[in-house]
Amino acid sequence: MTNQVPSSQNNLINRYLEVLKKSLLNELYIENEAKIIQVISSVVNNEVLDLKCLFDTNLNNELIEVLTRIKQDGDFLTIHKTNPDKSLTPVPELRNLTELSHTMIGRKRLDNLQCCMEEILRNNIPGDFIETGVWRGGTTIFMRGFLASYDVKDRFVWVADSFMGVPPSSHEEDKDIDLSASVLPVLAVSLEKVKELFSRYDLLDSQVKFLKGWFKDTLHTAPISQLSLLRLDGDLYESTMDALNALYDKVSSGGFIIIDDYGSVSSCKVAINTFRKERKIEDELIPVDKHCVFWVKS
Ligand SMILES: C[S@@+](CC[C@H](N)C(=O)[O-])C[C@H]1O[C@@H](n2cnc3c(N)ncnc32)[C@H](O)[C@@H]1O
């Protein structure tokens, strides 16, 4: 399948993909996200809410600017509780209420994903797309939307997750991190919820395949024959290594390996560096933003 579409159609494809990204990142209704943050922040700090901030969006301009920046880099905003001595305590579990996007990877990484998928079509690199670690599924929804927009019918999108959050750390390299559902319930999103979100975008169909369970149990035996894009977003050393060990050899030459957490989770970086050393991989690691890197398999 080549990327040979008439330019007018290409324009429509780009417009669709742009609206899809804006929607997945909740850029379209960003002022509502700012209002919700204001309300929750007032409740947490027992402050009387000035209702004007709900009607006069100009009052939230500063917060909207911060949110816009955060959505570029796929960062998140933590609400803080002000203590009597004026010190601040973060309230991480409120991410559930304030992070309203359908993907947390941010604009730069979604744009990078689009470029990689375009390269794959342009160069006829064979194989499906997979993300290991999908949260609400937004990145995989974008993959399916991309295939639909180019009318590609011979590639699957694989959606791999426990659908119950990150496992408790069990590997030595992960011993200092606990991202499991008891600490970060925001990361546990059920399979039903992810399917429902695919449906909202009219993108739930037989070209989407779900792999439910821990990566160590699901990925080795998954009926995937070939991949052109392997996107790793499982945060931990263990999750990154399990995915690479099971899937790297299925990536076609010219295919892409994208690592979401290379710059943000040190044990993920260790996993990547260890795997590349063991397998003598010298393909250049290319940065996407301060968190994410990718390489093209030679
Ligand atoms: C940071 S979130 C992924 C964000 C997502 N890529 C997006 O577009 O917003 C990490 C996800 O990895 C999953 N996960 C991490 N380690 C896992 C493992 N070993 N097995 C299965 N799922 C895992 C968690 O359930 C969670 O949904």
The ligand as a Gaussian input file, in Angstrom:
#p B3LYP/6-31G(d) Opt

LIG

0 1
 C        1.317000       5.425000      30.949000
 S       -0.017000       4.370000      30.628000
 C       -0.096000       4.332000      28.862000
 C       -0.544000       5.636000      28.218000
 C       -1.072000       5.456000      26.810000
 N       -0.100000       4.963000      25.901000
 C       -1.715000       6.693000      26.270000
 O       -1.766000       6.830000      25.036000
 O       -2.218000       7.517000      27.014000
 C        0.660000       2.794000      31.035000
 C       -0.250000       1.622000      30.739000
 O        0.542000       0.443000      30.747000
 C       -0.180000      -0.626000      31.319000
 N        0.827000      -1.595000      31.797000
 C        2.036000      -1.316000      32.341000
 N        2.743000      -2.422000      32.562000
 C        1.987000      -3.463000      32.145000
 C        2.206000      -4.884000      32.085000
 N        3.338000      -5.445000      32.521000
 N        1.227000      -5.658000      31.576000
 C        0.072000      -5.100000      31.116000
 N       -0.190000      -3.747000      31.148000
 C        0.760000      -2.940000      31.648000
 C       -1.040000       0.037000      32.389000
 O       -2.202000      -0.711000      32.656000
 C       -1.365000       1.399000      31.745000
 O       -2.591000       1.356000      31.051000

